[in-house]
Each structure stands twice: as structure tokens, then as C-alpha cells.
Amino acid sequence: MKVDGKHFRSIWRERDGWSVGAIDQRRLPHEFVIARLTSCEDAAVAIRDMLVRGAPLIGATAAYGMALAMREDSSDAGLKRAYDALVVARPTAINLKWALHEMRTALAPIDPVERAEAAYARADEIVEQDVEINRGIAGNGLELIEAIAAKKPGEVVNVLTHCNAGWLATVDWGTATAPIYLAHERGIKVHVWVDETRPRNQGASLTAWELGHHGVPHTVIPDNTGGHLMQHGMVDLAIVGTDRVAANGDVCNKIGTYLKALAAHDNGVPFYVALPSPTIDFAVHDGIRDIPIEQRSGVEVTDMTGRTADGRLETVRIVPEGSPVANYAFDVTPARLVTGLITERGVLKPDRAALAAAFPERIATAAK
Ligand SMILES: CSC[C@H]1O[C@H](OP(=O)(O)O)[C@H](O)[C@@H]1O
């Protein structure tokens, strides 16, 4: 989407035809820095250290990581080494494994001499497919926003979102934000309550940044505010992203999503989850029991980085030395708390029958 009026994607193949450009999301919102990935290792580290993050973007980065690997060593051993290095970069978003499976399926059967070119071609397809899918999510989610706007003519539709499921979490458009961007572009009055999303503040640092650059009205709120807003009729619907949807409709997303879903359920606020079909994991039948929850470094909780009054970036500690810290990066919202799943093929009930009917091809790949 737009950054100071110029269109950007979050990741792209550079003009040299082989290296990969990506926005370093660790530097936002204070600095806009472009990173250049030139090896499979660069791609793995970029995912692990969250230079890039967000389930679909993690998948796209891994796809280009495989292409970079094939430039280095396109042998069968090289293919396995690249897969193994990338698949462990982060455990929760299924898009990583999905993208690597797609790449390995495309590359394993062909002559190693042809693998580098084929890898870039397949990675490009995955990237373009993500953008097209998100455009589909935008259109299907727009209908939900339009229906609310029709009931309150001339008033603002207030959407709450958690973490960043914006264009920065994908190649472009985002998932949760896709309907919001489209509604804004269609002239519908929309406002976004942006959960800051401790501890990495993806909402405060990323969602607010991208909405602001695209001109979408928004308000950053502490994570604990959403329930109060819902009690006072200030949230018309919630739309969040997801890192993995289980076959039973359970939704894994950034830590704190479950608590928002509980508040929404308690206040009769529609709670939608936007996802591209590669985020569906039919191999997982019970999300709460089976989806691996990443635990990240406690430093993400104890420390915060910000800009000082005189413009310097500083990191400070906000937790007493010696206090133990737990940093669970995701939680799972049971399907019973989800109003609907906004996908590229429509808004679905959060259950296996609806998911299987809409995406039968995803069942086959889950079996592998
Ligand atoms: C469209 S996927 C966005 C999803 O990914 C985020 O996690 P992270 O920033 O740790 O990669 C968060 O769960 C978002 O909802």
C-alpha cells in the first residue's frame, strides 16, 4: 500500500533479478529501512528475528529463501538443507510450512540445473497469489462493513483490530486490513481501534504506521481497552488476522486475541477472522490442543525501544532485574467465539464442513 504517496509491497525481487528487498519491520515506525536478502540464511534470520513477520509474509520470504538457496546449491542435499534451515525459523504460522512444501514440490522433481530459475518463478507466483487472495478477502470483508454502514447512514463504522494483519503482514493489502482499505477507498467512513499489542507492539508500531500512511482514520489503544469500548457500543465489529486455522475452526493469532474474542462475545460484537487459504491447517483437528505456541525471548517484555524527545532511539528496561518473564507469542480462540472467517472464497462459518467445502484442495496437501 502507500508510503508517503508511493506504492510499496513488503517484499520484492530486486532489479538484479535474484536478491530480495524487504521492509525491515523492526525499525518501524521510527525509521523506514529496506533490507536486502542475498542468501537462504538471510531469509531464515529475517523470519526468526522478525525483520519480516506476519504469516503470509513469512511464507513469501521462505519461498524466496528457497530460491536464494538454489543459487547457492541446487543439489538434492542443498534443497533439503534449505528446507530444514527455513522450516525451523518460527513454529506457529502454518504459511511457512505451506510455502516450503509448495517450493519443494516444484523443485524436487526437476533437474538441479533448472531449480534456481524454477524456484524464483514459483516464489513469484506465491507472492502474486498472496496479493490476489488478499484482494478477494478485501471484497468479501467489504460486504460486512457495508452492511454495518447501511444501518448507521452517515456515521463511522468502528473496527477493532489486534496486532498487525495489515499489508505489512502480507505482500500487500493485508488480511484483516484489506476490507478496511477497500472500504476507505470506496468512501465508506471507517475508523480503526488499533490494539497496541504488547509486547512487540505490532499494532502501535506497524498497524498505526501503515493506516496513517494510507490516510485511514485510527486510534491506538492499550490492549486492555477493547472490552470497555465494546461495552459502550464503540466497536461495530472486530477483524483480526491469524497464523493458523485448525480444521475445527479454532483460530491461532497474536497473544491477546482470545481475550478480545471473549469481550466481543460478551457484548454481542461480531468477531471476524480474515485469512488466506494457505493459513488453513487441516492436519490440526483441535487448535487449542495441537497448534504449537511460540515462546519468544523475555527481552521483548522487559525492554522497550522508542524515540527520545531529542530524536534518539533508546531502549529501556521496564521490568525489575531478576523478575522472571513469560512471553507467549500467540493464543488460540475457539471457533465458538468466531462469527465468521473472511477468506478469498467468501465469509465462512468457523467449522470443518465450511472450510472443506470451500477449500477441498487444502485437505489433500494437509495429508502430506
Ligand atoms: C496476516 S498474519 C498476521 C498475524 O501475524 C502476526 O504475528 P507476528 O507479528 O508474530 O508474525 C499476528 O499474529 C498477526 O495477526
The ligand as an ORCA input file, in Angstrom:
! r2SCAN-3c Opt
* xyz 0 1
  C      -1.871    -11.924      8.390
  S      -0.954    -12.829      9.517
  C      -0.801    -11.655     10.785
  C      -0.533    -12.269     12.105
  O       0.875    -12.486     12.300
  C       1.258    -11.803     13.485
  O       2.208    -12.459     14.222
  P       3.749    -11.961     14.157
  O       3.751    -10.460     14.090
  O       4.355    -12.519     15.441
  O       4.312    -12.618     12.918
  C      -0.030    -11.694     14.267
  O      -0.362    -12.923     14.865
  C      -0.966    -11.327     13.179
  O      -2.304    -11.424     13.457
*
